[in-house]
Amino acid sequence: MSDLITVAAVQMNSGKVLADNLREAEAGLERAAAGGARLALLPENFAGYGVDYRELAARYDDLLAWLADQARRYQLYLVAGSLPARYRPDGSEVPAPRVRTRSVLLDPEGEVLAGYDKLHLFDVDVQDSQGRYRESAVFEPGDAVVTAPAAGLTLGMAICYDLRFPLLARALVARGAELLIYPSAFTATTGAAHWELLMRACAVQNGCYVLGANQCGQHSEKRASFGHSMLVDPWGRVVAQAGGEPSVVLGDVDRATLTQVRSALPVHQHQRFTVDSFYDLR
């Protein structure tokens, strides 16, 4: 097995028209595959931004079929940033008007390997044109920590606001995560202040590679996303980074670097407190 595993973050400017969003996503996946990526990450809300998420969730199965087609066509492990889902993993329905926001991992045969429902919801006040964000009015939080094998790595699955919660990253590392993935839609304001800082700190604190695919640009009069999708290595070095426009970030996860950093600076072994009381580690 090669020490180098090429991964990609597809940075998008998703809007309200599903067909346009899927066209942009496919173009990004094609570029990722052409660049040698074995794994590609789409951003949060890639299929629709600022839409009726309950309505979009009615097309969950259709979107999953579309994603399976993309994974097969481009022979990628594909992480579908997030999709609105009306049903919980146990099959019970989320009461209207809310949905779950779910990241789905598919293999190159189009089979679903794992799903993760966002644990932490963005209920904050930001000094921007929108000002007030209340995801809990639209989404129901998940209740499980999820890791999964893909492209020869163990992925730790998370979404956007989860990046601000180091206990979740610690729980993922405790379950063997080597690459933490954050499909995101960081606002222009919070992204400029904290995106790179949080990504690099997360990598250093956990001895992991960290890959973030962010939304970018103006989505509406009041809502803009920061972009700057990136891959960070366990030493906190930015391996590859986008700017503020739709693009594809390609970079290598180097197993030798992962081993060397974890051996020289074994924070995962020195941790004195467990996270069992905060997250279910089943």
FENBEL-V789726 format. One record per residue. N is the residue number from 1. SS is DSSP state (~ for helix, > for strand, _ for the rest). D_FIRST is the distance of its C-alpha to the first C-alpha in Angstrom with 1 decimal. Layout:
n=N ss=SS d_first=D_FIRST
n=N ss=SS d_first=D_FIRST
//
This chain:
n=1 ss=_ d_first=0.0
n=2 ss=_ d_first=3.8
n=3 ss=_ d_first=6.5
n=4 ss=> d_first=8.6
n=5 ss=> d_first=9.4
n=6 ss=> d_first=12.8
n=7 ss=> d_first=15.5
n=8 ss=> d_first=19.2
n=9 ss=> d_first=22.5
n=10 ss=> d_first=25.3
n=11 ss=> d_first=28.6
n=12 ss=> d_first=31.7
n=13 ss=_ d_first=35.4
n=14 ss=_ d_first=36.1
n=15 ss=_ d_first=39.7
n=16 ss=_ d_first=41.8
n=17 ss=_ d_first=41.3
n=18 ss=~ d_first=38.4
n=19 ss=~ d_first=38.1
n=20 ss=~ d_first=37.8
n=21 ss=~ d_first=35.1
n=22 ss=~ d_first=33.0
n=23 ss=~ d_first=33.5
n=24 ss=~ d_first=32.3
n=25 ss=~ d_first=29.3
n=26 ss=~ d_first=28.3
n=27 ss=~ d_first=28.8
n=28 ss=~ d_first=26.5
n=29 ss=~ d_first=23.7
n=30 ss=~ d_first=24.3
n=31 ss=~ d_first=23.9
n=32 ss=~ d_first=20.7
n=33 ss=~ d_first=19.1
n=34 ss=~ d_first=20.6
n=35 ss=_ d_first=19.1
n=36 ss=_ d_first=15.5
n=37 ss=_ d_first=15.2
n=38 ss=_ d_first=13.1
n=39 ss=> d_first=15.5
n=40 ss=> d_first=19.2
n=41 ss=> d_first=21.9
n=42 ss=> d_first=25.6
n=43 ss=_ d_first=28.4
n=44 ss=_ d_first=30.8
n=45 ss=_ d_first=33.6
n=46 ss=_ d_first=31.9
n=47 ss=_ d_first=34.1
n=48 ss=_ d_first=37.4
n=49 ss=_ d_first=38.7
n=50 ss=_ d_first=42.2
n=51 ss=_ d_first=42.8
n=52 ss=_ d_first=44.3
n=53 ss=~ d_first=41.1
n=54 ss=~ d_first=42.9
n=55 ss=~ d_first=43.6
n=56 ss=~ d_first=40.1
n=57 ss=~ d_first=38.8
n=58 ss=_ d_first=40.8
n=59 ss=_ d_first=38.3
n=60 ss=~ d_first=35.3
n=61 ss=~ d_first=34.5
n=62 ss=~ d_first=35.0
n=63 ss=~ d_first=32.7
n=64 ss=~ d_first=30.0
n=65 ss=~ d_first=30.4
n=66 ss=~ d_first=30.2
n=67 ss=~ d_first=26.9
n=68 ss=~ d_first=25.5
n=69 ss=~ d_first=26.6
n=70 ss=~ d_first=24.9
n=71 ss=~ d_first=21.5
n=72 ss=~ d_first=21.8
n=73 ss=~ d_first=23.3
n=74 ss=~ d_first=20.7
n=75 ss=_ d_first=17.6
n=76 ss=_ d_first=17.0
n=77 ss=> d_first=16.6
n=78 ss=> d_first=20.1
n=79 ss=> d_first=21.9
n=80 ss=> d_first=25.6
n=81 ss=> d_first=27.1
n=82 ss=> d_first=30.1
n=83 ss=> d_first=32.4
n=84 ss=> d_first=35.9
n=85 ss=> d_first=36.1
n=86 ss=_ d_first=39.4
n=87 ss=> d_first=38.1
n=88 ss=_ d_first=36.5
n=89 ss=_ d_first=33.5
n=90 ss=_ d_first=36.2
n=91 ss=_ d_first=37.9
n=92 ss=_ d_first=41.0
n=93 ss=> d_first=42.2
n=94 ss=_ d_first=42.3
n=95 ss=_ d_first=46.0
n=96 ss=_ d_first=47.0
n=97 ss=_ d_first=46.9
n=98 ss=_ d_first=43.6
n=99 ss=> d_first=40.1
n=100 ss=> d_first=36.7
n=101 ss=> d_first=34.2
n=102 ss=> d_first=30.9
n=103 ss=> d_first=27.3
n=104 ss=> d_first=25.4
n=105 ss=> d_first=21.7
n=106 ss=> d_first=21.0
n=107 ss=_ d_first=18.0
n=108 ss=_ d_first=17.6
n=109 ss=_ d_first=20.1
n=110 ss=_ d_first=22.6
n=111 ss=_ d_first=22.6
n=112 ss=> d_first=23.5
n=113 ss=> d_first=21.1
n=114 ss=> d_first=23.2
n=115 ss=> d_first=26.3
n=116 ss=> d_first=27.6
n=117 ss=> d_first=31.3
n=118 ss=_ d_first=32.2
n=119 ss=_ d_first=33.7
n=120 ss=_ d_first=35.7
n=121 ss=_ d_first=38.1
n=122 ss=_ d_first=39.4
n=123 ss=> d_first=43.1
n=124 ss=> d_first=44.1
n=125 ss=> d_first=46.7
n=126 ss=_ d_first=45.5
n=127 ss=_ d_first=47.7
n=128 ss=_ d_first=47.0
n=129 ss=_ d_first=48.8
n=130 ss=_ d_first=47.8
n=131 ss=_ d_first=48.4
n=132 ss=> d_first=47.8
n=133 ss=> d_first=44.6
n=134 ss=> d_first=44.7
n=135 ss=~ d_first=41.6
n=136 ss=~ d_first=43.1
n=137 ss=~ d_first=45.8
n=138 ss=_ d_first=43.3
n=139 ss=> d_first=40.3
n=140 ss=_ d_first=40.1
n=141 ss=_ d_first=37.5
n=142 ss=_ d_first=34.7
n=143 ss=_ d_first=34.5
n=144 ss=_ d_first=31.0
n=145 ss=_ d_first=27.9
n=146 ss=_ d_first=24.7
n=147 ss=> d_first=21.0
n=148 ss=> d_first=18.5
n=149 ss=> d_first=14.8
n=150 ss=> d_first=13.5
n=151 ss=_ d_first=10.5
n=152 ss=_ d_first=8.3
n=153 ss=> d_first=11.2
n=154 ss=> d_first=14.7
n=155 ss=> d_first=17.4
n=156 ss=> d_first=20.8
n=157 ss=> d_first=23.3
n=158 ss=> d_first=26.5
n=159 ss=> d_first=29.0
n=160 ss=~ d_first=31.0
n=161 ss=~ d_first=33.7
n=162 ss=~ d_first=31.4
n=163 ss=~ d_first=30.1
n=164 ss=~ d_first=33.4
n=165 ss=_ d_first=32.9
n=166 ss=~ d_first=30.8
n=167 ss=~ d_first=31.4
n=168 ss=~ d_first=29.3
n=169 ss=~ d_first=26.4
n=170 ss=~ d_first=26.9
n=171 ss=~ d_first=27.1
n=172 ss=~ d_first=23.7
n=173 ss=~ d_first=22.1
n=174 ss=~ d_first=23.9
n=175 ss=_ d_first=22.1
n=176 ss=_ d_first=18.7
n=177 ss=_ d_first=18.3
n=178 ss=_ d_first=15.8
n=179 ss=> d_first=16.9
n=180 ss=> d_first=20.6
n=181 ss=> d_first=21.8
n=182 ss=> d_first=25.5
n=183 ss=> d_first=26.9
n=184 ss=> d_first=30.3
n=185 ss=_ d_first=33.7
n=186 ss=_ d_first=34.9
n=187 ss=> d_first=38.5
n=188 ss=~ d_first=39.4
n=189 ss=~ d_first=41.3
n=190 ss=~ d_first=38.9
n=191 ss=~ d_first=36.0
n=192 ss=~ d_first=37.7
n=193 ss=~ d_first=38.6
n=194 ss=~ d_first=35.5
n=195 ss=~ d_first=32.4
n=196 ss=~ d_first=30.6
n=197 ss=~ d_first=32.2
n=198 ss=~ d_first=30.8
n=199 ss=~ d_first=27.3
n=200 ss=~ d_first=27.0
n=201 ss=~ d_first=28.8
n=202 ss=~ d_first=26.6
n=203 ss=~ d_first=23.4
n=204 ss=~ d_first=25.2
n=205 ss=~ d_first=26.9
n=206 ss=~ d_first=23.8
n=207 ss=_ d_first=21.1
n=208 ss=_ d_first=19.1
n=209 ss=> d_first=18.1
n=210 ss=> d_first=20.9
n=211 ss=> d_first=21.1
n=212 ss=> d_first=24.6
n=213 ss=> d_first=26.0
n=214 ss=> d_first=29.7
n=215 ss=> d_first=32.7
n=216 ss=> d_first=34.8
n=217 ss=> d_first=38.4
n=218 ss=> d_first=41.6
n=219 ss=_ d_first=41.6
n=220 ss=_ d_first=45.3
n=221 ss=_ d_first=48.3
n=222 ss=_ d_first=47.3
n=223 ss=_ d_first=43.6
n=224 ss=> d_first=41.0
n=225 ss=> d_first=37.4
n=226 ss=> d_first=35.8
n=227 ss=_ d_first=32.5
n=228 ss=_ d_first=30.4
n=229 ss=_ d_first=27.2
n=230 ss=> d_first=24.5
n=231 ss=> d_first=21.1
n=232 ss=> d_first=21.7
n=233 ss=_ d_first=19.5
n=234 ss=_ d_first=20.2
n=235 ss=_ d_first=22.7
n=236 ss=_ d_first=24.6
n=237 ss=_ d_first=23.9
n=238 ss=> d_first=24.1
n=239 ss=> d_first=21.1
n=240 ss=> d_first=22.8
n=241 ss=> d_first=26.0
n=242 ss=_ d_first=28.4
n=243 ss=_ d_first=32.2
n=244 ss=_ d_first=34.7
n=245 ss=_ d_first=34.3
n=246 ss=_ d_first=32.2
n=247 ss=> d_first=28.9
n=248 ss=> d_first=25.1
n=249 ss=> d_first=23.1
n=250 ss=> d_first=19.6
n=251 ss=> d_first=17.4
n=252 ss=> d_first=14.0
n=253 ss=> d_first=12.8
n=254 ss=> d_first=11.5
n=255 ss=~ d_first=9.9
n=256 ss=~ d_first=11.7
n=257 ss=~ d_first=14.9
n=258 ss=~ d_first=14.7
n=259 ss=~ d_first=14.5
n=260 ss=~ d_first=17.2
n=261 ss=~ d_first=19.5
n=262 ss=~ d_first=19.4
n=263 ss=~ d_first=20.2
n=264 ss=~ d_first=22.9
n=265 ss=_ d_first=24.4
n=266 ss=_ d_first=23.8
n=267 ss=~ d_first=26.0
n=268 ss=~ d_first=24.2
n=269 ss=~ d_first=25.7
n=270 ss=~ d_first=29.0
n=271 ss=_ d_first=30.0
n=272 ss=_ d_first=33.3
n=273 ss=_ d_first=34.1
n=274 ss=_ d_first=32.4
n=275 ss=_ d_first=32.5
n=276 ss=_ d_first=33.4
n=277 ss=_ d_first=36.9
n=278 ss=_ d_first=35.7
n=279 ss=_ d_first=32.9
n=280 ss=_ d_first=32.4
n=281 ss=_ d_first=29.2
n=282 ss=_ d_first=29.3
//
